[in-house]
Amino acid sequence: MQAITCNSHDVQLHNNSDIIIIARELHRPINSAIKSERTRLSGPATDLIATMASELGTDFEPLLHLFFPTLLLLCARTSKVVVGRARSCIMSIIETTQLVAVMSYLTQSIRDKSVSLRTVAAEGTLACLNSLNPPDLAKEERTKEIEGLIRVSIRDANAEVRKIGKQIYQAYELLLPIRAESTVDTNKQEISRVKL
């Protein structure tokens, strides 16, 4: 882990492809450390992913499938410290990398039985709508994912997830008003009942 940390802080000395190669080689031990019950081990590993994401930016995409699912799994844990750290890393990845590919992972996670994971998935989707490039989100595949996530989140058993679902709809309505009006119109009554 120290090798990657050194590389990510000294980006001038190594190009992004070197960091990606090293991270790919070490992804199993890093994921193992992230999954550890020991916060002294999992914390720095999680912070490492956030640092790599911020340093690599959009070049983080080849590493997304290696680390993002593991971070989402942490959000299903009972420890608030672990969930908070994973949530922070996920939000950092969304905001610093600007990768639309995270939407697929968030869409899968919104149906999980863990309330904390569903909440993070909804918050992550809201962060995507607020920070990602609108033309990327306007593509058919992404709009279907967002609309499906809205439908699931506004019907969620947890009030916090429903509240975030309404915020997602409002952000989606601002971003793509015509699309939002035509496709989510059937859920408008449900959305209006959700209290912010």
C-alpha positions in Angstrom: 0.0 0.0 0.0 2.9 2.4 0.7 4.1 2.0 -2.9 0.7 3.2 -4.3 0.5 6.0 -1.7 3.9 7.2 -2.7 3.0 7.0 -6.4 -0.3 8.8 -5.9 1.3 11.7 -4.0 4.2 11.9 -6.5 2.1 12.0 -9.7 4.8 14.2 -11.4 7.3 11.3 -11.0 5.0 8.7 -12.4 2.3 8.9 -15.0 -1.3 7.7 -14.4 -0.8 4.4 -16.3 2.0 3.4 -13.8 -0.4 4.0 -10.9 -3.1 2.0 -12.6 -0.8 -0.9 -13.3 0.4 -1.0 -9.7 -3.2 -0.7 -8.3 -4.3 -3.5 -10.6 -1.5 -5.7 -9.3 -2.3 -4.9 -5.7 -6.1 -4.8 -5.9 -6.7 -8.1 -4.0 -4.6 -7.1 -0.9 -6.1 -3.6 -1.0 -9.6 -5.0 -1.1 -8.8 -7.5 1.6 -7.6 -4.6 3.8 -10.7 -2.6 3.0 -12.9 -5.5 4.0 -11.0 -6.0 7.3 -12.9 -5.7 10.5 -9.9 -3.8 11.9 -10.5 -0.1 11.3 -6.8 0.6 11.6 -6.3 -1.5 8.5 -9.5 -0.8 6.5 -9.3 3.0 7.1 -6.0 3.7 5.4 -6.9 1.3 2.5 -10.2 3.2 2.0 -8.4 6.5 2.1 -5.9 5.2 -0.4 -8.7 4.6 -2.9 -10.1 8.1 -2.4 -6.6 9.5 -2.9 -6.1 7.5 -6.1 -9.4 8.6 -7.4 -8.7 12.2 -6.8 -5.3 12.0 -8.4 -6.3 10.0 -11.4 -9.6 11.7 -12.2 -11.3 10.1 -15.2 -8.3 7.8 -15.6 -9.7 5.9 -12.5 -12.2 4.1 -14.8 -10.2 0.9 -15.3 -10.0 0.6 -11.5 -13.6 1.4 -10.8 -14.8 -2.3 -11.1 -12.0 -3.4 -8.8 -12.8 -1.1 -5.8 -16.3 0.4 -6.1 -18.2 -2.8 -5.3 -16.1 -3.4 -2.3 -16.8 0.1 -1.0 -20.5 -0.4 -1.5 -20.3 -3.7 0.5 -18.8 -1.7 3.4 -21.9 0.4 3.4 -24.0 -2.6 4.4 -22.0 -3.1 7.7 -23.3 -2.1 11.1 -20.4 0.0 12.2 -21.2 3.7 11.6 -17.4 4.4 11.4 -16.9 2.0 8.5 -20.1 3.1 6.7 -19.1 6.7 7.1 -15.7 6.2 5.8 -16.9 4.1 2.8 -19.6 6.7 2.1 -17.1 9.5 2.1 -14.8 7.5 -0.3 -17.8 6.8 -2.6 -18.8 10.5 -2.7 -15.2 11.4 -3.4 -15.0 9.0 -6.3 -18.2 10.4 -7.8 -17.1 14.0 -7.5 -13.5 13.7 -8.4 -13.6 11.2 -11.3 -16.9 12.3 -13.0 -17.4 8.7 -14.1 -21.0 7.9 -15.2 -20.2 4.2 -14.9 -20.8 4.4 -11.1 -24.6 4.7 -11.9 -24.8 0.9 -12.7 -23.4 0.0 -9.3 -25.7 2.4 -7.5 -28.7 1.1 -9.3 -27.9 -2.5 -8.2 -27.4 -1.4 -4.6 -30.7 0.5 -4.2 -32.5 -2.9 -4.0 -30.2 -4.3 -1.2 -31.8 -5.2 2.2 -29.4 -3.0 4.1 -30.9 0.4 4.8 -27.5 2.1 5.1 -26.4 0.7 1.6 -29.7 1.9 0.0 -29.2 5.3 1.6 -25.7 5.6 0.3 -26.9 4.4 -3.2 -29.5 7.1 -3.2 -27.1 9.8 -2.0 -24.6 8.7 -4.6 -27.2 9.0 -7.3 -28.1 12.5 -6.1 -24.4 13.4 -6.2 -24.1 12.0 -9.7 -27.0 14.2 -10.9 -25.5 17.3 -9.2 -21.9 16.8 -10.4 -21.7 14.7 -13.6 -21.8 16.0 -17.1 -25.5 16.3 -18.2 -25.0 15.0 -21.7 -23.5 11.8 -20.3 -26.6 11.4 -18.0 -29.0 12.1 -20.9 -28.0 8.9 -22.7 -30.8 6.3 -22.9 -29.1 3.7 -20.7 -28.4 6.2 -17.9 -31.8 7.7 -18.0 -33.4 4.3 -17.6 -31.1 3.6 -14.6 -32.0 6.9 -13.0 -35.7 6.5 -13.6 -35.6 2.9 -12.2 -33.7 4.2 -9.1 -36.3 6.9 -8.6 -39.2 4.4 -8.8 -37.5 2.1 -6.3 -36.3 4.9 -3.9 -39.7 6.7 -3.6 -41.4 3.5 -2.6 -38.6 2.4 -0.1 -39.6 1.3 3.4 -37.1 3.8 4.9 -38.2 7.4 5.1 -34.7 8.8 4.6 -34.3 6.8 1.3 -37.7 8.1 0.2 -36.7 11.7 1.0 -33.5 11.3 -1.0 -35.5 9.7 -3.8 -37.7 12.8 -4.0 -34.6 15.0 -4.2 -33.2 12.7 -7.0 -36.5 13.3 -8.9 -36.3 17.0 -8.4 -32.7 17.1 -9.6 -33.6 14.9 -12.6 -36.5 17.2 -13.4 -34.2 20.2 -13.5 -31.6 18.3 -15.6 -33.9 16.6 -18.1 -37.4 18.2 -17.7 -39.0 16.7 -20.8 -37.7 13.2 -20.1 -38.7 13.4 -16.4 -42.2 14.6 -17.2 -42.9 11.9 -19.8 -41.4 8.9 -18.0 -41.9 9.4 -14.3 -45.3 11.0 -14.7 -47.0 7.9 -13.3 -45.1 8.3 -10.0 -45.9 12.0 -9.6 -48.5 11.3 -6.9 -46.1 9.1 -5.0 -43.4 11.7 -5.3 -45.6 14.5 -4.1 -46.5 12.5 -0.9 -42.9 12.2 0.1 -42.0 14.8 2.7 -38.7 16.6 2.5 
